Amino acid sequence: SVTYRDTELTECSRSELRELRSEIQYVFQDPLASLNPQLTVADIVGEALAVHDVVPPDRRDERVRELLETVGLQAGHATRYPHEFSGGQRQRIGIARALAVEPAFIVCDEPVSSLDVSVQAGILNLLSDLQERFGLSYLIITHDLSVVEHIADRVAVMYLGELVETGTTTEVFDFPSHPYTEALLSAIPEPDPCWAGDRIVLEGSVPSATDPPSGCRFHTRCPRVIPPAEYDLETDSFRSIMALRTRLAEADADAGLEALLPRPDAHEDVTMAIRDASGIPHRLED
């Protein structure tokens, strides 16, 4: 389900989607792959103007030049091809193309992940300036938390395709509620050599997104997992049991371990070795 302004996009007809594309645009992760190498910049940006009839034909070239200057390029760049530009310049072309139809909402898919660190800030500052100038709304998809903190007003954290926490940028970064969010924030590199913060290392493997765990999808790796009330177990012991169960379910354990576990007559030493290797206590109370 994808809803935009009370409209269910998955149920829209072709004509309805075409109308909505003048309001919703997309900035792609890889600017080189998203730009047709056989077209000039004027053709790439001008195509959106023609399809949506934004300006009269005799004003399209002028409008293309205006858009290029808006994103920090030169009007003379209109006659060049994508391969003649740097990565940051190509992303600016992609942004100009998105702006051509005067949208209200732009989806930015990892807009700076393929760019050098030296040019990432320039693109993020451009997006911020355009937002203020044109009143744009962005949906920014990214794994880079520095990008989120720099440009986002609200944050939604996802794990295995499910939202686990939402809030303002300040709320999420300064007062995270979900343990997965806490782990993400603890992994942000800190340039201060005297910083003594603790990084949260999540244990276990990431489950399949196509076959996620039941209940809370994070419970197989959660450092705060709560054992069921009917078991008198320490949290660490319960996590170890769950981790072993997950390994077996995913066929990720050693072949020898898989062969030994189902046998009811397995030697006590083998059982103890498996418990030791998995961090499970030798005796569990009923």
C-alpha positions as CSV (number, residue, x, y, z in Angstrom):
1,S,0.0,0.0,0.0
2,V,1.4,3.4,-1.0
3,T,-0.8,6.4,-0.2
4,Y,-0.2,10.0,-1.3
5,R,-2.6,12.7,-0.1
6,D,-5.4,10.2,0.5
7,T,-4.8,8.6,-2.9
8,E,-3.9,4.9,-3.1
9,L,-1.2,4.8,-5.8
10,T,-1.3,1.1,-6.3
11,E,-4.9,1.4,-7.5
12,C,-4.4,4.4,-9.9
13,S,-4.8,4.0,-13.6
14,R,-2.1,5.0,-16.1
15,S,-3.7,8.4,-16.7
16,E,-4.0,9.1,-13.0
17,L,-0.4,8.1,-12.3
18,R,0.7,10.4,-15.2
19,E,-1.1,13.3,-13.5
20,L,0.5,12.5,-10.1
21,R,4.0,12.4,-11.6
22,S,3.8,16.1,-12.0
23,E,3.6,16.3,-8.2
24,I,5.9,13.4,-7.3
25,Q,9.4,13.0,-8.7
26,Y,12.4,10.8,-8.0
27,V,16.1,11.4,-7.6
28,F,18.1,8.2,-8.2
29,Q,21.0,6.7,-6.3
30,D,23.3,6.3,-9.3
31,P,23.1,9.5,-11.4
32,L,25.1,8.0,-14.3
33,A,22.9,4.9,-14.6
34,S,19.7,7.1,-14.5
35,L,20.8,9.5,-17.3
36,N,20.5,8.4,-20.9
37,P,24.0,8.5,-22.3
38,Q,22.7,9.2,-25.8
39,L,20.9,12.3,-24.9
40,T,22.2,15.8,-24.1
41,V,21.4,17.5,-20.9
42,A,18.9,19.7,-22.7
43,D,17.1,16.6,-24.0
44,I,17.1,14.9,-20.6
45,V,15.7,17.8,-18.7
46,G,13.5,19.0,-21.5
47,E,11.8,15.6,-21.9
48,A,9.9,16.2,-18.6
49,L,8.9,19.6,-19.8
50,A,7.5,18.2,-23.0
51,V,5.7,15.2,-21.5
52,H,3.9,17.2,-18.9
53,D,3.6,20.3,-21.1
54,V,5.0,22.5,-18.4
55,V,6.0,25.4,-20.7
56,P,5.3,26.2,-24.4
57,P,7.7,24.5,-26.9
58,D,9.4,27.8,-27.7
59,R,10.4,28.3,-24.1
60,R,11.7,24.9,-23.3
61,D,15.4,25.6,-24.0
62,E,15.2,28.7,-21.9
63,R,13.6,26.8,-19.0
64,V,16.3,24.1,-19.2
65,R,19.0,26.7,-18.8
66,E,17.1,28.2,-15.8
67,L,16.9,24.8,-14.2
68,L,20.6,24.1,-14.7
69,E,21.5,27.4,-13.1
70,T,19.1,26.7,-10.2
71,V,21.0,23.5,-9.3
72,G,24.4,25.1,-9.6
73,L,25.4,24.3,-13.2
74,Q,26.0,26.6,-16.1
75,A,23.5,27.2,-18.9
76,G,26.2,26.1,-21.4
77,H,26.1,22.6,-20.0
78,A,22.8,22.0,-21.8
79,T,24.6,20.8,-25.0
80,R,26.8,18.3,-23.2
81,Y,26.4,14.5,-22.6
82,P,26.3,12.8,-19.1
83,H,29.7,11.2,-19.5
84,E,31.3,14.7,-19.7
85,F,30.3,15.5,-16.1
86,S,31.5,14.5,-12.6
87,G,29.4,12.4,-10.3
88,G,28.2,15.4,-8.3
89,Q,27.4,17.3,-11.5
90,R,25.4,14.4,-12.8
91,Q,23.4,14.2,-9.6
92,R,22.6,17.9,-10.1
93,I,21.3,17.1,-13.6
94,G,19.1,14.5,-12.0
95,I,17.8,17.0,-9.5
96,A,17.1,19.5,-12.3
97,R,15.1,16.9,-14.2
98,A,13.1,16.3,-11.1
99,L,12.4,20.0,-10.6
100,A,11.3,20.4,-14.2
101,V,7.7,19.6,-13.5
102,E,7.5,21.7,-10.4
103,P,6.8,18.9,-8.0
104,A,5.6,19.1,-4.4
105,F,7.2,15.8,-3.3
106,I,10.6,14.3,-4.2
107,V,11.7,10.8,-3.3
108,C,15.5,10.7,-2.9
109,D,17.0,7.2,-3.0
110,E,20.5,7.3,-1.4
111,P,21.1,10.7,-3.1
112,V,24.8,11.0,-2.1
113,S,25.9,7.4,-1.4
114,S,27.6,7.0,-4.8
115,L,29.4,10.3,-4.5
116,D,32.8,11.3,-3.1
117,V,32.6,12.6,0.4
118,S,34.0,15.9,-0.8
119,V,30.9,16.6,-2.9
120,Q,28.2,15.0,-0.7
121,A,27.8,18.1,1.4
122,G,27.3,20.2,-1.7
123,I,24.4,18.1,-2.8
124,L,22.8,18.0,0.6
125,N,23.1,21.8,0.9
126,L,21.5,22.1,-2.5
127,L,18.6,19.9,-1.5
128,S,18.1,22.0,1.7
129,D,18.2,25.3,-0.3
130,L,15.7,24.0,-2.9
131,Q,13.4,22.8,-0.1
132,E,13.4,26.3,1.4
133,R,13.1,28.0,-1.9
134,F,10.3,25.9,-3.5
135,G,8.5,24.5,-0.4
136,L,9.4,20.9,-1.3
137,S,8.9,17.8,0.8
138,Y,11.4,15.0,0.6
139,L,11.3,11.3,1.4
140,I,15.0,10.4,1.8
141,I,16.0,6.7,1.8
142,T,19.5,6.3,3.2
143,H,21.7,4.2,5.4
144,D,23.9,7.2,6.2
145,L,22.9,8.6,9.6
146,S,24.9,11.8,9.0
147,V,22.7,12.5,6.0
148,V,19.6,11.9,8.1
149,E,20.7,14.3,10.8
150,H,21.8,16.9,8.3
151,I,18.6,17.2,6.3
152,A,15.7,15.4,7.9
153,D,12.9,16.9,10.1
154,R,11.4,13.5,10.9
155,V,13.0,10.0,11.0
156,A,11.6,6.6,10.4
157,V,13.9,3.6,11.3
158,M,13.2,0.3,9.5
159,Y,14.3,-3.2,10.3
160,L,13.6,-6.0,7.8
161,G,11.0,-3.9,6.0
162,E,9.1,-2.9,9.2
163,L,9.1,0.5,10.9
164,V,10.5,0.1,14.5
165,E,10.7,3.8,15.5
166,T,9.5,7.2,14.2
167,G,10.0,10.7,15.6
168,T,11.6,14.0,15.0
169,T,15.3,14.1,14.2
170,T,16.0,15.4,17.7
171,E,13.9,12.8,19.4
172,V,15.4,9.8,17.5
173,F,19.0,10.9,17.7
174,D,19.0,12.2,21.3
175,F,16.4,9.9,22.9
176,P,16.2,6.7,20.9
177,S,13.6,4.3,22.2
178,H,14.2,1.1,20.2
179,P,17.3,-1.0,20.8
180,Y,17.9,-1.3,17.0
181,T,18.0,2.5,16.8
182,E,20.4,2.6,19.7
183,A,22.7,0.2,18.0
184,L,22.6,2.2,14.7
185,L,23.5,5.4,16.5
186,S,26.3,3.8,18.5
187,A,27.9,2.8,15.2
188,I,28.3,6.4,14.0
189,P,32.1,7.1,13.7
190,E,33.2,9.6,16.3
191,P,36.2,11.8,15.4
192,D,37.0,12.6,19.0
193,P,39.9,10.3,20.1
194,C,38.9,10.8,23.7
195,W,35.3,9.7,23.2
196,A,34.6,6.8,25.5
197,G,31.1,5.8,24.3
198,D,30.2,2.1,24.0
199,R,29.4,0.7,20.6
200,I,26.5,-1.8,20.7
201,V,27.4,-4.9,18.8
202,L,24.4,-6.9,17.7
203,E,24.8,-10.7,17.8
204,G,23.5,-13.3,15.4
205,S,22.9,-13.2,11.7
206,V,20.3,-11.0,10.0
207,P,17.2,-13.0,9.2
208,S,15.7,-13.2,5.7
209,A,13.5,-10.3,4.8
210,T,11.3,-12.6,2.8
211,D,10.8,-14.9,5.8
212,P,11.1,-12.7,8.8
213,P,10.8,-14.0,12.4
214,S,7.3,-14.0,14.0
215,G,6.4,-11.3,16.4
216,C,8.9,-8.5,16.8
217,R,11.3,-9.0,13.9
218,F,14.2,-7.8,15.9
219,H,13.8,-10.3,18.7
220,T,16.5,-12.8,17.4
221,R,19.2,-10.1,17.8
222,C,17.7,-7.9,20.5
223,P,19.9,-7.3,23.5
224,R,16.8,-6.6,25.6
225,V,14.9,-9.7,24.6
226,I,12.6,-10.9,27.5
227,P,12.3,-14.6,28.1
228,P,8.8,-16.1,28.3
229,A,7.3,-15.9,31.8
230,E,7.2,-19.7,32.0
231,Y,11.0,-20.0,31.8
232,D,13.2,-19.0,34.6
233,L,16.2,-18.0,32.4
234,E,18.7,-15.2,32.3
235,T,18.3,-13.0,29.3
236,D,21.8,-14.1,28.0
237,S,20.9,-17.8,28.3
238,F,17.6,-17.3,26.4
239,R,19.4,-15.3,23.7
240,S,21.9,-18.2,23.3
241,I,19.1,-20.7,22.9
242,M,17.3,-18.5,20.3
243,A,20.5,-18.0,18.4
244,L,21.2,-21.8,18.2
245,R,17.6,-22.3,17.1
246,T,18.0,-19.7,14.4
247,R,21.2,-21.3,13.1
248,L,19.6,-24.6,12.8
249,A,16.5,-23.3,11.1
250,E,18.7,-21.5,8.6
251,A,20.9,-24.5,8.1
252,D,23.8,-22.3,9.1
253,A,25.3,-24.6,11.7
254,D,28.1,-27.1,11.1
255,A,27.0,-30.3,9.5
256,G,28.3,-32.3,12.4
257,L,26.3,-30.2,14.9
258,E,23.1,-30.7,12.8
259,A,23.7,-34.4,12.8
260,L,24.2,-34.7,16.5
261,L,21.4,-32.6,17.9
262,P,18.4,-34.7,16.7
263,R,19.9,-37.9,18.2
264,P,18.3,-38.7,21.6
265,D,21.3,-41.0,22.4
266,A,23.9,-38.3,21.9
267,H,26.8,-38.7,24.3
268,E,26.6,-36.4,27.4
269,D,30.1,-34.9,26.4
270,V,28.8,-34.0,23.0
271,T,25.7,-32.3,24.5
272,M,27.9,-30.4,26.9
273,A,30.2,-29.3,24.1
274,I,27.2,-28.0,22.1
275,R,26.0,-26.1,25.1
276,D,29.4,-24.6,25.7
277,A,29.8,-23.6,22.0
278,S,26.4,-22.0,22.0
279,G,26.7,-20.3,25.4
280,I,23.8,-22.3,26.8
281,P,23.9,-23.3,30.5
282,H,24.5,-27.0,31.2
283,R,21.3,-27.3,33.2
284,L,18.1,-25.5,32.6
285,E,15.4,-25.5,35.3
286,D,11.9,-26.5,34.2
